[in-house]
């Protein structure tokens, strides 16, 4: 998954090396969650583009991204 995420975000090999070095870090679970949130953003944007085209509504992409923003806020607010 690390290699796939790096390829999608066009990271250099540094990204993969850094992610592998963090395997023993206690914050590893949080980093995985952050990577999954980054991949989720890609899915939201891709899906929003498709919905926007299918429905002919240019505002759908913006609505999807704003909902994702609210979701991320709730995720981090809940961890405090």
Buried (B, 14 or more C-beta within 10 A) or exposed (E): EBEEBBEEEEBEEEBBEBBEEBEEEEEEEEBBEEBEBEBEBEEBBEEBEEBBEEEEEEEBBEEBBEEBEEBBEEEEEEEE
